[in-house]
């Protein structure tokens, strides 16, 4: 799995990263977002939606679990597993979303990484002490030639 690590100092850096991720994904891909509270996972999805051409306002699906945003190339599905019990992930119908979406982005999706080794994984880590740029580590799946 290729890995890209970079500092994210501001919203413009996050937008550039979102544009790269959008360009590297194909319909039906899964993007797992990890990082502590306040790391920028929802803000990243806002930038990702814009990079995919969506004009919809993007918010956190913490209480609703799933939000869908139209893009010119299909749905961006935004899922938040933070409040979901570990055994309840299967009830979300993730495979159905993957089959019909441009991209599925899952916050707090660590449990999915073992089941979906083909997933993209973006980890956002705040700077030590909270001051300074975040570190983004993006692992992209190998694509068959």
C-alpha positions in Angstrom: 0.0 0.0 0.0 1.6 3.3 -1.0 1.7 5.8 1.9 1.8 9.6 1.7 2.6 11.6 4.8 2.5 15.4 5.0 1.9 18.3 7.2 -1.5 20.1 7.0 -1.1 23.7 8.2 -4.3 25.2 7.0 -7.6 24.7 5.1 -5.8 25.2 1.8 -3.5 22.2 2.6 -6.5 20.1 3.6 -8.3 21.1 0.3 -5.2 20.0 -1.8 -5.1 16.7 0.0 -8.8 16.2 -0.5 -8.4 16.9 -4.3 -5.6 14.3 -4.4 -7.7 11.7 -2.6 -10.7 12.4 -4.9 -8.6 12.0 -8.0 -7.1 8.7 -6.7 -10.4 7.1 -5.8 -12.8 5.3 -8.1 -16.6 4.7 -7.8 -17.3 2.3 -4.9 -14.1 3.0 -3.0 -14.1 3.2 0.8 -12.1 5.8 2.7 -11.6 5.2 6.4 -10.9 8.4 8.4 -9.1 8.1 11.7 -7.8 10.5 14.3 -8.8 11.9 17.7 -11.7 14.2 18.3 -11.1 17.6 16.7 -8.5 16.2 14.3 -10.3 17.5 11.2 -12.1 14.4 9.9 -15.4 16.2 9.2 -13.6 19.2 7.8 -11.7 16.9 5.5 -15.0 15.4 4.2 -16.3 19.0 3.6 -13.2 19.6 1.4 -13.6 16.2 -0.2 -17.2 16.9 -1.1 -16.2 20.2 -2.8 -13.3 18.4 -4.6 -15.9 15.9 -6.0 -18.1 18.8 -7.2 -20.8 18.8 -4.5 -22.3 22.1 -3.5 -24.2 20.5 -0.5 -23.4 21.7 3.0 -21.5 19.0 4.8 -22.0 18.4 8.5 -21.1 15.7 11.0 -23.3 12.6 10.9 -22.5 11.8 14.5 -26.2 11.5 15.5 -27.7 10.5 12.2 -24.9 8.1 11.4 -25.1 8.6 7.6 -25.3 11.6 5.3 -25.4 11.5 1.5 -24.2 14.3 -0.7 -24.8 14.4 -4.5 -21.8 15.0 -6.7 -21.7 15.1 -10.6 -20.2 11.6 -10.5 -22.5 9.9 -7.9 -23.1 10.0 -4.2 -20.5 10.8 -1.5 -21.7 8.9 1.5 -20.4 10.2 4.9 -20.7 7.8 7.8 -19.8 8.3 11.4 -19.2 5.2 13.6 -18.3 7.1 16.8 -21.6 6.3 18.6 -22.2 3.0 17.0 -21.7 -0.2 19.1 -19.0 -2.5 17.6 -21.4 -5.2 16.5 -23.8 -2.8 14.8 -21.6 -1.8 11.9 -23.0 -4.6 9.7 -26.6 -3.2 10.1 -25.6 0.0 8.3 -25.5 -1.8 4.9 -22.1 -0.6 4.0 -21.8 -2.9 1.0 -25.0 -1.4 -0.4 -23.5 2.1 -0.1 -20.3 1.0 -1.7 -22.2 -0.6 -4.7 -24.1 2.6 -5.4 -21.8 5.5 -4.4 -18.9 7.4 -5.9 -17.1 7.2 -2.5 -18.0 6.2 1.0 -16.0 8.1 3.7 -16.2 6.7 7.2 -15.2 8.6 10.3 -14.0 6.4 13.3 -13.8 3.5 10.9 -10.9 1.6 12.4 -13.0 -1.6 12.7 -13.5 -1.6 8.9 -9.8 -1.7 8.1 -9.4 -5.5 8.8 -12.5 -6.3 6.8 -11.7 -4.0 3.9 -7.9 -4.2 3.1 -8.7 -2.4 -0.2 -9.8 0.7 1.6 -8.1 4.0 1.5 -7.0 5.1 5.0 -6.5 8.7 6.1 -5.2 9.4 9.6 -5.2 12.9 10.9 -3.1 13.6 13.9 -2.8 17.0 15.7 0.6 18.4 16.4 2.1 17.5 19.8 0.7 19.9 22.3 -2.0 21.0 19.9 0.1 23.8 18.4 1.3 23.6 14.8 0.3 21.7 11.7 -1.5 18.4 11.7 0.1 15.3 10.2 -2.0 13.5 7.5 -1.0 10.0 6.7 -2.8 8.6 3.6 -2.5 4.9 2.7 -3.9 4.1 -0.7 -4.6 0.6 -2.0 -2.5 -0.9 -4.7 -4.4 -0.9 -8.0 -4.1 -3.8 -10.4 -2.6 -2.7 -13.7 
